[in-house]
């Protein structure tokens, strides 16, 4: 049976892990606030801006499979602590880069370095915290991450005249080093791990079990097209939508993003409180996912027709509704045995961030192609979001019609766990 940490030790562990995730979320979102400066300084098109920003998600996704192995073999303390130092290096490179290639490398190293911030946390929680707290802990971590998203809005805009966007990334490098040291010092050193075995018993074989499970893929369709789209919009395209579609100034857009992320944080708090209560009345995770996606599709069909405060309000409503996706990852991953914990979480995370990479890049491409002239215009943004709403509706249809159910624990244990 897994050990349960006493409250004081559990609070310290949560705080250390949350600090790393705050930085992960801030760096994920910061380009939405500094996009005007990046475009002006580097002369980027919207497709190039999307490609630069999505380097984070490309590296993040590429690291998910080895990350699952490292978490199960070496534990969260060493894996996350070392990776956050890699993210610090990426911030330093981004801050001093003088070419698009160096900026892309720095951004990719940041994505790789923070790839374990949430996954390392949920693995620790499964072994050291009560089972009844698992989905709420996920929600509370996302609340902590929301503070990072908040810091990447108005505070970043206020810092730009003082230190510039390069200075922002140098400060982030220092904060990442502090977070890494805290994780290495405060997390338990006797976390359960899986020994390395060769051949058919290789630790990599566990991924065949995870990726071969139909229930995993039923939720994976939503992760690829709807859950990932929210992260892509929140971390990049919401800011340009406010400036180019709604005609807001960069500072006004940053204020709107602040409101967006405050409501996102409150939504995470609300869902963390509501999940145990919803479960007692039969509102299970599949039902919540259907409800969330229906509302998301409706919002994405309505937003292109809204201007002014209504346009901002619909984006804020989207932020609140998207928090309903919180339990999906824990729900799917907890359907697998403890020995597959790291690989189950990271496999699902891989789907999400492959989707984010594709959405961030492809949405920018669609905007440019759908625009009337040589430069992107508001109509291009509106058409791109309408197209994405149709893709989300198709994903919802697959989820509803595909009746795959979770297997019993002995069916998913597999060899070589």
The 8 nearest C-alpha neighbors of each residue, nearest first, counted from 0:
[[1, 2, 126, 3, 127, 337, 191, 129],
 [0, 2, 126, 127, 3, 125, 128, 191],
 [1, 3, 127, 126, 4, 0, 128, 129],
 [4, 2, 127, 128, 1, 5, 129, 126],
 [3, 5, 9, 127, 8, 6, 128, 2],
 [4, 6, 8, 7, 9, 3, 10, 128],
 [7, 5, 9, 8, 10, 4, 11, 3],
 [8, 6, 10, 9, 5, 11, 4, 12],
 [9, 7, 11, 10, 5, 6, 4, 12],
 [8, 10, 6, 12, 4, 7, 11, 5],
 [11, 9, 13, 7, 8, 12, 6, 14],
 [12, 10, 14, 8, 13, 9, 15, 7],
 [11, 13, 9, 15, 10, 14, 186, 185],
 [12, 14, 10, 16, 11, 15, 17, 9],
 [15, 13, 17, 11, 12, 16, 10, 18],
 [16, 14, 12, 18, 182, 17, 13, 181],
 [17, 15, 13, 19, 18, 14, 120, 12],
 [16, 18, 20, 14, 19, 15, 13, 143],
 [19, 17, 21, 15, 20, 16, 178, 14],
 [20, 18, 22, 178, 17, 16, 21, 116],
 [19, 21, 23, 17, 116, 22, 18, 144],
 [22, 20, 144, 147, 18, 24, 23, 19],
 [23, 21, 25, 20, 19, 24, 147, 26],
 [24, 22, 20, 26, 113, 21, 25, 27],
 [23, 25, 27, 144, 147, 21, 22, 26],
 [26, 24, 147, 148, 22, 28, 151, 27],
 [27, 25, 29, 28, 23, 24, 22, 151],
 [26, 28, 24, 25, 234, 29, 23, 55],
 [29, 27, 234, 25, 26, 30, 148, 31],
 [28, 30, 151, 26, 31, 32, 25, 27],
 [31, 29, 33, 32, 34, 28, 235, 52],
 [30, 32, 235, 238, 29, 34, 33, 234],
 [33, 31, 30, 29, 152, 34, 253, 238],
 [32, 34, 30, 36, 35, 31, 37, 29],
 [33, 35, 37, 30, 31, 36, 32, 38],
 [36, 34, 38, 37, 33, 39, 249, 32],
 [37, 35, 39, 33, 38, 34, 40, 164],
 [38, 36, 34, 40, 39, 35, 41, 33],
 [39, 37, 43, 42, 35, 41, 36, 40],
 [38, 40, 36, 42, 37, 41, 35, 43],
 [41, 39, 37, 38, 36, 42, 43, 35],
 [40, 42, 38, 43, 39, 37, 99, 36],
 [43, 41, 38, 39, 40, 44, 37, 47],
 [44, 42, 38, 41, 47, 48, 45, 37],
 [43, 45, 47, 46, 48, 42, 38, 374],
 [46, 44, 48, 47, 363, 49, 43, 367],
 [45, 47, 363, 49, 364, 44, 48, 50],
 [48, 46, 50, 44, 49, 45, 43, 51],
 [49, 47, 45, 51, 50, 46, 43, 52],
 [48, 50, 360, 46, 52, 47, 359, 51],
 [49, 51, 47, 53, 360, 48, 52, 46],
 [52, 50, 48, 54, 49, 53, 103, 47],
 [51, 53, 49, 54, 50, 48, 55, 30],
 [52, 54, 56, 55, 50, 356, 51, 49],
 [55, 53, 107, 57, 56, 51, 52, 106],
 [56, 54, 110, 107, 53, 106, 58, 57],
 [55, 57, 59, 53, 356, 54, 58, 352],
 [56, 58, 54, 60, 59, 55, 356, 53],
 [59, 57, 61, 111, 107, 110, 60, 56],
 [58, 60, 110, 56, 111, 114, 57, 62],
 [59, 61, 349, 352, 57, 63, 58, 62],
 [62, 60, 58, 59, 63, 57, 64, 349],
 [63, 61, 60, 59, 65, 66, 64, 58],
 [62, 64, 66, 345, 60, 349, 61, 65],
 [65, 63, 66, 67, 62, 345, 346, 68],
 [64, 66, 68, 67, 63, 62, 69, 61],
 [67, 65, 63, 69, 64, 68, 62, 70],
 [68, 66, 342, 341, 70, 64, 65, 345],
 [67, 69, 65, 71, 66, 70, 72, 342],
 [70, 68, 66, 72, 73, 67, 71, 65],
 [69, 71, 74, 67, 75, 68, 73, 72],
 [70, 72, 192, 68, 341, 193, 69, 74],
 [71, 73, 193, 192, 69, 70, 68, 74],
 [74, 72, 69, 70, 71, 192, 77, 78],
 [75, 73, 70, 71, 76, 72, 192, 190],
 [74, 76, 119, 78, 70, 79, 77, 123],
 [77, 75, 183, 78, 79, 74, 186, 80],
 [76, 78, 80, 79, 75, 81, 74, 183],
 [79, 77, 75, 81, 80, 76, 82, 70],
 [78, 80, 82, 81, 115, 75, 76, 77],
 [81, 79, 179, 77, 83, 183, 82, 78],
 [80, 82, 84, 83, 79, 78, 77, 85],
 [83, 81, 112, 85, 79, 84, 80, 78],
 [82, 84, 86, 112, 85, 80, 81, 179],
 [83, 85, 87, 82, 81, 86, 176, 179],
 [84, 86, 112, 82, 88, 83, 87, 89],
 [87, 85, 112, 109, 83, 89, 84, 88],
 [88, 86, 172, 84, 90, 85, 89, 175],
 [87, 89, 85, 91, 86, 90, 92, 84],
 [88, 90, 105, 108, 109, 86, 92, 87],
 [91, 89, 93, 87, 168, 172, 88, 92],
 [90, 92, 94, 88, 89, 93, 169, 172],
 [93, 91, 105, 89, 94, 95, 90, 96],
 [94, 92, 105, 102, 90, 96, 91, 95],
 [93, 95, 165, 91, 92, 168, 96, 169],
 [94, 96, 92, 93, 91, 97, 165, 102],
 [97, 95, 93, 101, 102, 98, 92, 94],
 [96, 98, 95, 101, 99, 102, 100, 93],
 [99, 97, 100, 101, 96, 102, 41, 103],
 [98, 100, 102, 101, 103, 97, 41, 96],
 [99, 101, 103, 98, 102, 104, 96, 97],
 [102, 100, 104, 96, 103, 98, 99, 105],
 [101, 103, 93, 99, 105, 100, 104, 96],
 [102, 104, 106, 100, 101, 105, 51, 107],
 [105, 103, 101, 107, 106, 102, 108, 100],
 [106, 104, 89, 93, 92, 102, 108, 107],
 [105, 107, 109, 103, 55, 104, 108, 54],
 [106, 108, 55, 54, 110, 104, 58, 109],
 [109, 107, 89, 111, 105, 110, 106, 86],
 [108, 110, 86, 89, 106, 112, 107, 111],
 [111, 109, 55, 59, 107, 58, 108, 112],
 [112, 110, 59, 108, 58, 114, 109, 113],
 [113, 111, 86, 82, 85, 83, 109, 110],
 [112, 114, 116, 23, 115, 110, 111, 83],
 [115, 113, 59, 111, 112, 116, 110, 62],
 [114, 116, 118, 119, 113, 79, 117, 66],
 [115, 117, 20, 113, 119, 118, 114, 19],
 [116, 118, 120, 119, 115, 20, 121, 114],
 [117, 119, 115, 120, 121, 116, 122, 344],
 [120, 118, 75, 122, 115, 117, 121, 116],
 [119, 121, 117, 123, 118, 122, 16, 124],
 [120, 122, 124, 118, 123, 119, 125, 117],
 [123, 121, 125, 119, 124, 120, 341, 118],
 [124, 122, 120, 121, 126, 125, 127, 119],
 [125, 123, 121, 128, 127, 122, 126, 120],
 [124, 126, 122, 123, 127, 128, 121, 133],
 [125, 127, 1, 124, 123, 128, 2, 122],
 [126, 128, 3, 124, 2, 4, 125, 123],
 [129, 127, 124, 3, 125, 126, 4, 130],
 [128, 130, 131, 132, 3, 127, 133, 125],
 [131, 129, 132, 133, 128, 125, 124, 134],
 [130, 132, 129, 133, 134, 135, 275, 128],
 [133, 131, 135, 130, 129, 136, 134, 128],
 [132, 134, 136, 130, 135, 131, 137, 124],
 [135, 133, 137, 136, 326, 132, 329, 138],
 [134, 136, 271, 138, 132, 137, 133, 139],
 [137, 135, 139, 133, 138, 134, 132, 140],
 [136, 138, 134, 140, 135, 139, 141, 133],
 [137, 139, 271, 135, 141, 136, 140, 267],
 [140, 138, 142, 136, 141, 137, 135, 143],
 [141, 139, 143, 137, 142, 138, 136, 17],
 [140, 142, 144, 138, 143, 139, 145, 267],
 [141, 143, 139, 145, 264, 140, 144, 267],
 [144, 142, 140, 141, 145, 146, 21, 17],
 [145, 143, 21, 141, 147, 24, 146, 142],
 [144, 146, 148, 142, 147, 264, 143, 141],
 [147, 145, 149, 144, 148, 143, 150, 21],
 [146, 148, 25, 21, 150, 144, 145, 24],
 [147, 149, 25, 145, 151, 146, 150, 24],
 [150, 148, 146, 151, 147, 152, 257, 260],
 [149, 151, 147, 154, 148, 152, 146, 155],
 [150, 152, 29, 148, 149, 155, 25, 28],
 [151, 153, 253, 149, 155, 150, 257, 32],
 [152, 154, 156, 253, 155, 254, 157, 257],
 [155, 153, 157, 150, 156, 152, 158, 151],
 [156, 154, 158, 151, 157, 153, 152, 159],
 [155, 157, 153, 159, 158, 154, 152, 32],
 [158, 156, 154, 155, 159, 153, 160, 161],
 [159, 157, 155, 161, 156, 160, 162, 154],
 [158, 160, 163, 156, 161, 162, 157, 164],
 [161, 159, 158, 163, 162, 157, 156, 164],
 [160, 162, 158, 159, 163, 157, 166, 164],
 [163, 161, 166, 159, 160, 158, 167, 164],
 [164, 162, 159, 166, 165, 160, 161, 167],
 [163, 165, 167, 166, 159, 168, 162, 33],
 [166, 164, 94, 168, 163, 167, 169, 95],
 [165, 167, 162, 169, 163, 168, 164, 170],
 [166, 168, 164, 170, 165, 169, 171, 163],
 [167, 169, 171, 90, 165, 166, 170, 94],
 [168, 170, 166, 172, 171, 167, 91, 94],
 [171, 169, 173, 167, 168, 172, 166, 174],
 [170, 172, 168, 174, 169, 173, 175, 167],
 [173, 171, 87, 169, 175, 90, 170, 174],
 [174, 172, 176, 170, 171, 175, 177, 169],
 [173, 175, 171, 177, 176, 172, 178, 170],
 [176, 174, 178, 172, 177, 173, 87, 83],
 [175, 177, 179, 173, 174, 178, 84, 87],
 [178, 176, 174, 180, 175, 179, 181, 173],
 [179, 177, 175, 181, 19, 176, 180, 18],
 [178, 180, 80, 176, 182, 181, 177, 83],
 [181, 179, 183, 177, 178, 182, 184, 176],
 [180, 182, 178, 184, 179, 183, 15, 185],
 [183, 181, 179, 185, 15, 184, 180, 80],
 [182, 184, 180, 181, 80, 76, 185, 179],
 [183, 185, 181, 182, 186, 180, 76, 187],
 [186, 184, 182, 181, 183, 12, 187, 11],
 [185, 187, 12, 182, 76, 184, 183, 188],
 [188, 186, 189, 190, 185, 76, 12, 184],
 [187, 189, 190, 186, 76, 74, 185, 183],
 [188, 190, 187, 191, 192, 74, 186, 76],
 [189, 191, 188, 187, 74, 192, 126, 123],
 [192, 190, 189, 193, 74, 126, 71, 72],
 [191, 193, 72, 71, 74, 73, 190, 194],
 [192, 194, 72, 71, 195, 338, 191, 202],
 [195, 193, 72, 196, 192, 202, 71, 73],
 [194, 196, 202, 193, 201, 197, 72, 200],
 [197, 195, 201, 200, 194, 202, 198, 415],
 [196, 198, 201, 200, 199, 195, 202, 415],
 [197, 199, 200, 201, 196, 204, 415, 202],
 [200, 198, 201, 197, 415, 204, 414, 196],
 [199, 201, 415, 198, 196, 197, 414, 202],
 [202, 200, 197, 196, 203, 198, 199, 204],
 [201, 203, 204, 415, 205, 416, 195, 200],
 [204, 202, 201, 205, 206, 68, 207, 415],
 [205, 203, 206, 202, 207, 201, 415, 200],
 [204, 206, 416, 208, 207, 203, 202, 415],
 [205, 207, 209, 208, 204, 203, 210, 342],
 [208, 206, 205, 210, 204, 209, 211, 203],
 [207, 209, 211, 206, 205, 210, 413, 411],
 [208, 210, 206, 211, 207, 212, 343, 205],
 [211, 209, 207, 212, 208, 206, 215, 346],
 [212, 210, 208, 209, 207, 213, 215, 206],
 [211, 213, 215, 214, 210, 209, 208, 216],
 [214, 212, 216, 215, 403, 217, 211, 404],
 [215, 213, 217, 403, 216, 404, 405, 212],
 [214, 216, 213, 212, 217, 218, 219, 331],
 [217, 215, 219, 213, 218, 214, 220, 212],
 [216, 218, 214, 219, 215, 398, 220, 213],
 [219, 217, 216, 221, 220, 215, 222, 214],
 [218, 220, 216, 222, 217, 221, 215, 223],
 [221, 219, 223, 222, 218, 217, 394, 216],
 [222, 220, 225, 219, 224, 218, 223, 394],
 [223, 221, 226, 219, 351, 220, 224, 227],
 [222, 224, 354, 220, 351, 221, 227, 350],
 [223, 225, 221, 391, 222, 227, 228, 226],
 [226, 224, 228, 221, 227, 391, 222, 223],
 [225, 227, 222, 228, 229, 221, 224, 223],
 [226, 228, 355, 351, 354, 230, 229, 225],
 [229, 227, 231, 225, 230, 226, 355, 232],
 [228, 230, 232, 231, 227, 226, 233, 225],
 [231, 229, 233, 227, 228, 232, 234, 355],
 [232, 230, 228, 355, 359, 234, 229, 233],
 [231, 233, 236, 229, 237, 235, 230, 234],
 [234, 232, 230, 231, 237, 235, 229, 236],
 [233, 235, 28, 231, 232, 31, 230, 27],
 [236, 234, 31, 232, 233, 237, 231, 30],
 [235, 237, 232, 239, 238, 240, 233, 31],
 [238, 236, 240, 232, 239, 233, 235, 241],
 [237, 239, 31, 241, 240, 236, 252, 235],
 [240, 238, 242, 236, 241, 237, 243, 31],
 [241, 239, 237, 244, 243, 238, 242, 236],
 [240, 242, 245, 238, 239, 252, 247, 244],
 [241, 243, 247, 246, 239, 240, 245, 248],
 [244, 242, 246, 240, 239, 377, 245, 241],
 [243, 245, 377, 240, 246, 241, 242, 380],
 [244, 246, 241, 247, 242, 243, 306, 307],
 [247, 245, 242, 243, 244, 241, 248, 307],
 [248, 246, 242, 245, 241, 252, 251, 249],
 [247, 249, 251, 250, 242, 252, 246, 241],
 [250, 248, 252, 251, 253, 242, 247, 35],
 [251, 249, 253, 252, 248, 254, 156, 153],
 [250, 252, 254, 248, 253, 249, 247, 255],
 [253, 251, 255, 249, 254, 250, 241, 247],
 [254, 252, 256, 250, 152, 251, 255, 153],
 [255, 253, 257, 251, 256, 252, 153, 250],
 [254, 256, 252, 258, 257, 253, 259, 251],
 [257, 255, 259, 253, 254, 258, 260, 252],
 [256, 258, 254, 260, 255, 259, 152, 149],
 [257, 259, 261, 255, 256, 260, 262, 254],
 [260, 258, 256, 315, 257, 262, 261, 255],
 [259, 261, 263, 257, 262, 258, 149, 256],
 [262, 260, 258, 264, 263, 259, 257, 265],
 [261, 263, 265, 260, 264, 259, 266, 258],
 [262, 264, 260, 266, 318, 261, 319, 265],
 [263, 265, 142, 261, 267, 145, 266, 262],
 [266, 264, 262, 268, 267, 263, 269, 261],
 [265, 267, 263, 269, 319, 264, 268, 322],
 [266, 268, 264, 270, 269, 265, 142, 138],
 [269, 267, 265, 271, 266, 270, 142, 264],
 [268, 270, 266, 272, 267, 271, 273, 265],
 [269, 271, 273, 267, 272, 268, 274, 266],
 [272, 270, 135, 138, 268, 269, 273, 274],
 [271, 273, 269, 270, 274, 268, 275, 135],
 [272, 274, 270, 276, 271, 275, 277, 269],
 [273, 275, 277, 276, 271, 270, 272, 278],
 [276, 274, 278, 277, 273, 279, 272, 135],
 [277, 275, 273, 279, 278, 274, 280, 272],
 [276, 278, 282, 274, 280, 279, 275, 273],
 [277, 279, 275, 281, 282, 276, 280, 283],
 [280, 278, 276, 277, 281, 275, 282, 274],
 [279, 281, 277, 278, 282, 276, 283, 275],
 [280, 282, 278, 283, 279, 277, 286, 276],
 [283, 281, 277, 278, 280, 286, 287, 284],
 [282, 284, 286, 281, 278, 285, 287, 277],
 [283, 285, 287, 286, 288, 327, 326, 282],
 [286, 284, 288, 287, 283, 289, 327, 282],
 [285, 287, 289, 284, 288, 283, 282, 290],
 [286, 288, 284, 290, 285, 289, 291, 283],
 [287, 289, 285, 291, 286, 290, 324, 292],
 [290, 288, 286, 292, 287, 291, 293, 285],
 [291, 289, 287, 293, 288, 292, 286, 294],
 [292, 290, 288, 294, 289, 293, 320, 323],
 [291, 293, 295, 289, 294, 290, 296, 288],
 [292, 294, 290, 296, 295, 291, 289, 297],
 [293, 295, 297, 291, 292, 296, 298, 290],
 [296, 294, 292, 298, 297, 293, 291, 299],
 [295, 297, 299, 388, 293, 298, 294, 292],
 [296, 298, 294, 300, 295, 299, 301, 293],
 [299, 297, 301, 295, 300, 296, 302, 294],
 [298, 300, 296, 302, 301, 388, 297, 295],
 [299, 301, 297, 298, 385, 302, 296, 388],
 [300, 302, 298, 299, 304, 303, 297, 305],
 [301, 303, 305, 299, 304, 298, 300, 310],
 [304, 302, 381, 301, 305, 300, 384, 385],
 [303, 305, 302, 301, 306, 381, 300, 310],
 [306, 304, 310, 302, 303, 309, 301, 307],
 [307, 305, 310, 309, 245, 308, 304, 311],
 [306, 308, 310, 309, 245, 311, 305, 246],
 [307, 309, 311, 310, 312, 306, 305, 313],
 [310, 308, 312, 307, 311, 306, 305, 313],
 [311, 309, 305, 306, 313, 308, 307, 312],
 [310, 312, 308, 314, 309, 313, 315, 307],
 [313, 311, 309, 315, 310, 314, 308, 316],
 [312, 314, 316, 310, 315, 311, 309, 317],
 [313, 315, 317, 311, 316, 312, 318, 310],
 [314, 316, 259, 312, 318, 317, 313, 311],
 [317, 315, 313, 319, 314, 318, 312, 320],
 [318, 316, 314, 320, 315, 319, 321, 313],
 [319, 317, 315, 263, 321, 316, 320, 314],
 [318, 320, 266, 316, 263, 317, 321, 322],
 [319, 321, 317, 322, 318, 323, 291, 316],
 [322, 320, 323, 318, 319, 324, 317, 291],
 [321, 323, 324, 320, 325, 319, 267, 266],
 [324, 322, 321, 325, 320, 291, 287, 270],
 [323, 325, 322, 327, 326, 321, 288, 226],
 [326, 324, 323, 322, 327, 138, 328, 137],
 [327, 325, 329, 328, 324, 134, 330, 284],
 [328, 326, 330, 324, 329, 325, 331, 284],
 [329, 327, 331, 330, 326, 332, 347, 325],
 [328, 330, 332, 326, 331, 327, 333, 134],
 [331, 329, 327, 328, 333, 332, 326, 334],
 [330, 332, 334, 328, 329, 333, 327, 215],
 [331, 333, 329, 343, 334, 344, 330, 335],
 [334, 332, 335, 330, 331, 329, 336, 340],
 [333, 335, 332, 331, 405, 330, 336, 408],
 [336, 334, 333, 332, 411, 339, 408, 337],
 [337, 335, 338, 339, 412, 408, 340, 334],
 [336, 338, 340, 339, 335, 333, 125, 126],
 [337, 339, 336, 340, 416, 193, 71, 341],
 [340, 338, 337, 342, 336, 341, 343, 416],
 [339, 341, 337, 343, 342, 338, 344, 122],
 [342, 340, 67, 344, 71, 343, 70, 339],
 [341, 343, 67, 345, 339, 344, 340, 346],
 [344, 342, 332, 346, 340, 341, 345, 339],
 [345, 343, 341, 347, 342, 332, 346, 348],
 [344, 346, 348, 342, 63, 347, 67, 343],
 [347, 345, 349, 343, 348, 344, 342, 64],
 [348, 346, 350, 349, 345, 344, 343, 351],
 [347, 349, 345, 351, 350, 346, 344, 352],
 [350, 348, 60, 346, 347, 352, 351, 63],
 [351, 349, 353, 347, 348, 352, 223, 354],
 [352, 350, 227, 348, 222, 354, 223, 349],
 [351, 353, 355, 354, 60, 349, 350, 56],
 [354, 352, 356, 350, 355, 351, 60, 349],
 [353, 355, 223, 352, 357, 351, 227, 356],
 [356, 354, 352, 227, 358, 231, 357, 353],
 [357, 355, 53, 353, 56, 359, 354, 358],
 [356, 358, 354, 360, 355, 359, 361, 353],
 [357, 359, 361, 355, 362, 360, 356, 354],
 [360, 358, 231, 356, 49, 362, 357, 361],
 [359, 361, 49, 357, 50, 363, 358, 362],
 [362, 360, 364, 358, 363, 357, 359, 365],
 [361, 363, 365, 364, 358, 359, 360, 366],
 [364, 362, 46, 366, 361, 45, 365, 360],
 [363, 365, 361, 46, 367, 362, 366, 368],
 [366, 364, 368, 362, 367, 363, 383, 369],
 [367, 365, 379, 363, 380, 369, 364, 368],
 [366, 368, 375, 364, 370, 365, 369, 363],
 [369, 367, 365, 366, 370, 364, 379, 375],
 [368, 370, 379, 366, 367, 365, 371, 382],
 [371, 369, 379, 375, 376, 367, 368, 372],
 [370, 372, 369, 376, 373, 379, 375, 378],
 [373, 371, 374, 370, 375, 376, 367, 369],
 [372, 374, 375, 371, 370, 367, 376, 368],
 [375, 373, 372, 376, 367, 370, 371, 44],
 [376, 374, 367, 370, 379, 366, 373, 372],
 [375, 377, 379, 370, 378, 374, 380, 243],
 [378, 376, 244, 380, 379, 243, 381, 375],
 [377, 379, 381, 380, 376, 370, 382, 369],
 [380, 378, 370, 369, 366, 382, 376, 377],
 [379, 381, 366, 383, 377, 378, 382, 384],
 [382, 380, 303, 378, 384, 379, 383, 385],
 [381, 383, 385, 379, 384, 380, 378, 386],
 [384, 382, 380, 386, 385, 381, 365, 366],
 [385, 383, 387, 381, 386, 382, 388, 380],
 [384, 386, 382, 388, 387, 383, 300, 381],
 [387, 385, 383, 389, 384, 388, 382, 390],
 [386, 388, 384, 390, 389, 385, 391, 383],
 [387, 389, 391, 385, 296, 390, 386, 299],
 [388, 390, 392, 386, 387, 391, 393, 385],
 [389, 391, 387, 393, 392, 388, 394, 386],
 [392, 390, 394, 388, 393, 389, 225, 224],
 [393, 391, 389, 395, 390, 394, 388, 296],
 [392, 394, 390, 396, 391, 395, 389, 397],
 [395, 393, 391, 397, 396, 392, 221, 220],
 [394, 396, 398, 392, 393, 397, 399, 391],
 [395, 397, 393, 399, 394, 398, 400, 392],
 [396, 398, 394, 400, 395, 399, 401, 393],
 [399, 397, 395, 401, 396, 400, 217, 394],
 [400, 398, 396, 397, 401, 395, 402, 289],
 [399, 401, 397, 398, 402, 396, 395, 403],
 [402, 400, 398, 399, 403, 397, 217, 396],
 [401, 403, 400, 404, 399, 398, 217, 214],
 [404, 402, 214, 401, 213, 217, 405, 215],
 [405, 403, 214, 406, 402, 213, 217, 215],
 [406, 404, 214, 334, 407, 403, 331, 213],
 [405, 407, 410, 404, 408, 411, 334, 214],
 [406, 408, 410, 409, 405, 411, 334, 335],
 [409, 407, 410, 411, 412, 336, 335, 406],
 [410, 408, 412, 407, 411, 413, 406, 336],
 [411, 409, 407, 408, 412, 406, 413, 335],
 [412, 410, 408, 413, 409, 335, 208, 406],
 [413, 411, 409, 410, 336, 408, 414, 416],
 [414, 412, 411, 416, 208, 415, 205, 410],
 [415, 413, 416, 200, 412, 205, 204, 199],
 [414, 416, 200, 201, 202, 204, 205, 413],
 [415, 205, 414, 338, 202, 339, 413, 412]]
